[in-house]
């Protein structure tokens, strides 16, 4: 049960990290008058704050999960980012991306069952 709780923390942190990546991509698509405005606007600052929070969650999660499990659970970020890319940025998903996602999910499942 403890591993489930700490595993959930790392998954939450990974999801938050994916959201902050989307926010940074949105911010990069805007035109700014200066470099200072580009990096010191509320969207960018909040996104980096979310990254910091996700890092704290990962540190807490590693207190209760094996070190080998962390990267496996963090691989779910590829799934989140792909879904956000399709839904928010209207990106196309080709066969290679689908195959890659299937392999990632298969790896997570195999690790979960045999790890």
C-alpha positions in Angstrom: 0.0 0.0 0.0 2.9 2.3 0.8 4.4 1.8 -2.6 1.1 2.6 -4.2 0.9 5.9 -2.4 4.5 6.9 -3.2 4.0 5.7 -6.8 0.9 7.9 -7.1 3.0 10.9 -5.9 5.5 10.4 -8.7 2.7 9.9 -11.3 1.1 13.1 -10.0 4.4 15.0 -10.3 4.9 13.6 -13.8 1.5 14.8 -14.8 2.1 18.3 -13.3 5.4 18.4 -15.2 3.7 17.6 -18.5 1.1 20.4 -17.8 3.9 22.9 -17.2 5.6 21.8 -20.4 2.4 22.7 -22.3 2.3 26.0 -20.5 5.9 26.8 -21.6 5.1 25.8 -25.2 2.1 28.1 -25.2 4.2 30.9 -23.8 6.8 30.3 -26.5 4.3 30.8 -29.2 3.6 34.4 -28.2 5.5 37.4 -29.3 7.2 39.5 -26.7 8.7 43.0 -26.8 11.8 42.0 -25.0 13.7 39.0 -23.7 12.9 40.0 -20.1 9.1 39.9 -20.9 9.6 36.5 -22.6 11.0 34.9 -19.5 9.4 37.0 -16.7 5.7 36.7 -17.5 3.2 35.1 -15.3 2.7 32.0 -17.5 6.4 31.1 -17.6 6.9 31.9 -13.9 3.9 29.7 -12.9 5.1 26.9 -15.2 8.5 26.9 -13.6 6.9 26.9 -10.2 4.9 23.8 -11.2 8.2 22.2 -12.3 9.6 22.9 -8.8 6.5 21.4 -7.2 6.8 18.3 -9.4 10.5 18.0 -8.3 9.4 18.1 -4.7 6.8 15.4 -5.3 9.5 13.2 -6.9 11.8 13.7 -4.0 9.1 12.7 -1.6 8.1 9.7 -3.8 11.6 8.3 -3.8 11.4 7.9 -0.1 8.9 5.1 -0.6 9.5 3.5 -4.0 12.6 1.6 -5.3 15.0 3.8 -7.3 14.4 1.5 -10.3 10.7 2.2 -10.3 10.9 6.0 -10.7 12.1 6.2 -14.3 9.5 3.6 -15.3 6.6 5.7 -13.8 8.1 8.9 -15.2 7.9 7.4 -18.7 4.2 8.1 -18.5 5.1 11.7 -19.3 5.4 10.7 -23.0 1.8 9.6 -22.9 0.6 12.8 -21.3 2.6 15.1 -23.6 1.3 13.2 -26.7 -2.3 13.5 -25.6 -1.8 17.2 -24.8 -0.1 17.8 -28.1 -3.0 16.3 -30.0 -5.7 18.0 -28.0 -4.2 21.4 -27.4 -1.8 21.9 -30.3 -3.6 19.7 -32.9 -0.4 17.8 -33.6 -0.6 14.7 -35.8 0.2 11.2 -34.4 1.8 8.9 -36.8 2.4 5.1 -36.7 5.9 5.6 -35.2 4.5 7.6 -32.3 1.7 5.1 -31.6 4.2 2.2 -31.7 6.5 4.1 -29.3 3.6 4.8 -26.9 2.6 1.1 -27.1 6.2 0.1 -26.2 6.3 2.5 -23.3 3.0 1.2 -21.9 4.1 -2.4 -22.4 7.3 -1.6 -20.6 5.4 -0.1 -17.7 3.1 -3.1 -17.5 5.9 -5.6 -17.7 7.8 -3.8 -15.0 4.7 -3.7 -12.8 4.1 -7.4 -13.2 7.6 -8.7 -13.1 9.6 -5.9 -11.6 
